[in-house]
Each structure stands twice: as structure tokens, then as C-alpha cells.
Amino acid sequence: MLYVINMSTLKFVVFLSLLTSCAETGKNDVRTTSDSSINIKADASASSRIQVDSSKLAAMQFAEGIISGQIHPSDNDQTFAWLDSLQSDSKRTRDVAFNVYRAMCLKSDGALSEAICGHVKSYFKVYPSDFLDNYTTLDEKQRLQTIENIAFEFYASGTDYKNDIADYFTAIKNKCEICYSNTSFKEIKSSIEKQVSKMDN
């Protein structure tokens, strides 16, 4: 009987020793891992996430600054990025980009002015329905400037602008049949033709 008790006790002591040893080893492993890879990965992930979010936030703040008039648009990467966004796959982004365009179309000059011309011409061709909807929200001066911007691109492209204009509007019509029946579509086409002709004389 004593032998059994001693064996049981011995087994129990061995079991406790092993358990304590495993627990200590586990603590050491957790501490080592926590101090190195886990914290580094977590920090890196958090850092990356903050950079992405702050980048988007910075871009939106820049756009809002131009729209509100607090930032004067210039020929820098941030301004050009918003002009590029006129051809974004996201309609929401394009609408913000158009509001940026609206705010800068009367204020730009030099290299920025030339860049605006090409971007708005491409926007009309790639997203004609969007363009026409947004065009109707412009005031008279902004509309005239938009016509002039597109017209300048045709004028600058060479002497065969009449065929270029015809091809351009045919491509828009083929892309958006309903756009062709829009009153603004015909007015824009006629106004651009007149403006380019005036520039050519």
C-alpha cells in the first residue's frame, strides 16, 4: 500500500514538474515571439494602413482645398492626379474630379491650362453621359471656358481639325446613342466648331 502511494506521489510530482517546465517554456516562447515578429508585424501593418489612409485623406483634402478656393491649383502632381481622375473607373471619384475641374477651369494658366484642355476633352469622349450631366451644372463662364478648352485641343492638333471634330463626335455618338439627342450635345458640338474656326483665323 505504501509502495502504491509512493508511486502515485512520484507520478504526481513528475507530472507537476513537466507541467511547470512546459509553462515556463511557453512563457519564454510567447515573450520572444511577442518581442520580435508579432510586434514588428503589427507595427508594420498599422504603419502601412495609416499611410494608405492618410494618402487618400490627403488627396481628398487637396481636392476640397481647390474646390473651396483655399488651395490655388498649380502644375503639380496632386493637381494632375485629380485631372487624371476624370477618367477613373469610379463615378464617385469622377464627380469629385469634375468639381476640382470646375473650380480650376477659370483660374488655371500655362502648363496647367494646357493639361486641363486635354483632360476635359478625353473625359467627354470616354464618359459622355457623365460629362453632359456635369456640364449642365456649370455656370455660363465655366461652360464657355470648357468649350474653349476642348476647342483648343482640336486647334492645337493640326490643320485637319474639321475631320477630327467630326470623328470625335461620331465616336461619342457611337458610345452613347442617347447623348446625341441631348440638347447640350448639339450645342457643344456647334460651339466647339465655331471656337476652333475663330482660333484658326
C-alpha positions as CSV (number, residue, x, y, z in Angstrom):
1,M,0.0,0.0,0.0
2,L,2.9,2.3,0.9
3,Y,4.5,1.5,-2.4
4,V,1.4,2.4,-4.3
5,I,1.2,5.8,-2.5
6,N,4.8,6.5,-3.2
7,M,4.4,5.6,-6.9
8,S,1.3,7.8,-7.1
9,T,3.0,10.6,-5.4
10,L,6.1,10.2,-7.6
11,K,3.9,10.2,-10.7
12,F,2.1,13.4,-9.5
13,V,5.4,15.1,-8.7
14,V,6.8,14.2,-12.2
15,F,3.6,15.4,-13.8
16,L,3.8,18.8,-11.9
17,S,7.5,19.2,-12.9
18,L,6.7,18.6,-16.6
19,L,3.7,21.0,-16.4
20,T,5.8,23.7,-14.8
21,S,8.5,23.2,-17.3
22,C,6.1,23.5,-20.2
23,A,4.5,26.5,-18.8
24,E,7.9,28.2,-18.4
25,T,9.0,27.2,-21.9
26,G,5.7,28.5,-23.2
27,K,6.2,31.8,-21.4
28,N,9.6,32.2,-22.9
29,D,8.4,31.4,-26.4
30,V,5.5,33.9,-26.2
31,R,7.7,36.6,-24.8
32,T,10.4,36.0,-27.5
33,T,7.8,35.9,-30.3
34,S,5.9,38.9,-28.9
35,D,9.1,41.0,-28.6
36,S,10.1,40.3,-32.2
37,S,7.9,39.1,-35.0
38,I,4.4,39.8,-33.7
39,N,5.1,43.4,-32.6
40,I,7.1,44.2,-35.7
41,K,4.3,42.8,-38.0
42,A,1.6,44.6,-36.1
43,D,3.5,47.8,-36.2
44,A,4.3,47.4,-39.9
45,S,0.6,46.6,-40.7
46,A,-0.6,49.6,-38.7
47,S,2.0,51.8,-40.3
48,S,1.0,50.7,-43.8
49,R,-2.7,51.1,-43.1
50,I,-2.1,54.7,-41.8
51,Q,0.0,55.6,-44.8
52,V,-2.7,54.4,-47.2
53,D,-5.5,56.1,-45.3
54,S,-3.5,59.3,-44.9
55,S,-2.7,59.3,-48.6
56,K,-6.4,59.1,-49.5
57,L,-7.2,61.6,-46.9
58,A,-4.5,64.0,-48.2
59,A,-5.8,63.6,-51.7
60,M,-9.4,64.4,-50.7
61,Q,-8.3,67.3,-48.5
62,F,-6.3,68.7,-51.5
63,A,-9.4,68.3,-53.7
64,E,-11.6,70.1,-51.1
65,G,-9.0,72.8,-50.8
66,I,-9.1,73.5,-54.5
67,I,-12.9,73.3,-54.6
68,S,-13.3,75.7,-51.6
69,G,-10.7,78.1,-53.0
70,Q,-8.2,77.6,-50.1
71,I,-5.7,76.0,-52.4
72,H,-4.6,77.6,-55.7
73,P,-4.3,74.9,-58.4
74,S,-0.9,74.6,-60.0
75,D,1.1,72.3,-62.3
76,N,2.0,69.8,-59.5
77,D,1.5,66.0,-59.1
78,Q,-1.6,66.4,-56.8
79,T,-3.4,68.6,-59.3
80,F,-2.6,66.4,-62.2
81,A,-3.7,63.3,-60.3
82,W,-7.2,64.8,-59.9
83,L,-7.3,65.7,-63.6
84,D,-6.3,62.1,-64.3
85,S,-9.2,61.0,-62.1
86,L,-11.7,62.4,-64.6
87,Q,-11.2,59.0,-66.3
88,S,-11.4,57.0,-63.1
89,D,-13.5,53.8,-63.1
90,S,-15.3,55.1,-60.1
91,K,-18.2,57.5,-60.9
92,R,-17.9,59.0,-57.4
93,T,-14.2,59.8,-58.0
94,R,-15.0,61.3,-61.4
95,D,-17.6,63.5,-59.8
96,V,-15.1,64.8,-57.3
97,A,-12.6,65.3,-60.1
98,F,-15.1,67.3,-62.1
99,N,-15.7,69.6,-59.1
100,V,-12.0,70.1,-59.0
101,Y,-12.0,70.9,-62.7
102,R,-14.9,73.3,-62.2
103,A,-13.0,75.1,-59.5
104,M,-9.8,75.4,-61.6
105,C,-11.1,75.9,-65.1
106,L,-11.2,79.7,-64.8
107,K,-8.1,80.0,-62.6
108,S,-5.5,77.9,-64.5
109,D,-2.8,79.2,-66.8
110,G,0.4,78.0,-68.5
111,A,1.1,74.2,-68.4
112,L,-1.9,73.5,-66.1
113,S,-4.2,75.2,-68.6
114,E,-2.9,73.1,-71.4
115,A,-3.3,69.9,-69.3
116,I,-6.9,70.8,-68.4
117,C,-7.8,71.0,-72.1
118,G,-6.6,67.5,-72.9
119,H,-8.2,66.0,-69.8
120,V,-11.6,67.5,-70.3
121,K,-11.7,66.6,-74.0
122,S,-10.8,63.0,-73.0
123,Y,-13.4,63.0,-70.2
124,F,-16.2,64.0,-72.7
125,K,-15.2,61.2,-75.1
126,V,-14.8,58.4,-72.5
127,Y,-17.7,59.3,-70.3
128,P,-20.1,61.4,-72.5
129,S,-23.2,60.9,-70.3
130,D,-21.3,61.9,-67.2
131,F,-19.8,64.9,-69.0
132,L,-23.2,66.1,-70.2
133,D,-24.8,65.8,-66.8
134,N,-21.9,67.7,-65.2
135,Y,-21.7,70.3,-68.0
136,T,-25.3,71.4,-67.2
137,T,-24.3,72.3,-63.6
138,L,-21.6,74.7,-64.8
139,D,-22.3,78.5,-64.9
140,E,-22.1,80.4,-68.1
141,K,-18.4,81.4,-67.8
142,Q,-17.4,77.8,-66.9
143,R,-19.3,76.5,-69.9
144,L,-17.6,78.9,-72.2
145,Q,-14.2,78.0,-70.8
146,T,-14.9,74.3,-71.2
147,I,-15.8,74.8,-74.8
148,E,-12.7,76.8,-75.3
149,N,-10.6,74.1,-73.5
150,I,-11.9,71.4,-75.8
151,A,-11.7,73.6,-78.9
152,F,-8.0,74.5,-78.2
153,E,-7.1,70.8,-78.2
154,F,-8.6,70.4,-81.7
155,Y,-6.9,73.6,-82.9
156,A,-3.5,72.6,-81.4
157,S,-3.7,69.1,-83.0
158,G,-3.3,70.4,-86.6
159,T,-5.0,71.8,-89.7
160,D,-7.4,68.9,-90.3
161,Y,-9.5,69.9,-87.2
162,K,-12.8,69.6,-89.1
163,N,-12.4,65.9,-89.7
164,D,-11.0,65.5,-86.1
165,I,-14.1,67.1,-84.7
166,A,-16.4,65.0,-86.9
167,D,-14.6,61.8,-85.8
168,Y,-14.7,62.8,-82.2
169,F,-18.4,63.4,-82.0
170,T,-19.1,60.3,-84.1
171,A,-17.2,58.3,-81.6
172,I,-19.2,59.9,-78.7
173,K,-22.5,59.2,-80.6
174,N,-21.5,55.5,-81.1
175,K,-20.6,55.2,-77.4
176,C,-23.7,56.9,-76.1
177,E,-26.6,57.0,-78.6
178,I,-28.9,58.8,-76.1
179,C,-26.3,61.5,-75.7
180,Y,-26.8,62.5,-79.4
181,S,-30.4,63.6,-78.6
182,N,-29.3,65.7,-75.7
183,T,-29.7,69.4,-76.5
184,S,-26.4,70.2,-74.8
185,F,-24.6,67.7,-77.1
186,K,-25.6,69.6,-80.3
187,E,-24.8,73.0,-78.7
188,I,-21.4,71.8,-77.5
189,K,-20.5,70.4,-81.0
190,S,-21.6,73.6,-82.7
191,S,-19.8,75.9,-80.2
192,I,-16.6,73.9,-80.5
193,E,-16.6,74.1,-84.3
194,K,-17.2,77.9,-84.1
195,Q,-14.5,78.3,-81.5
196,V,-11.9,76.3,-83.4
197,S,-12.7,78.2,-86.6
198,K,-12.2,81.5,-84.7
199,M,-8.9,80.3,-83.3
200,D,-7.8,79.3,-86.8
201,N,-8.4,82.8,-88.3
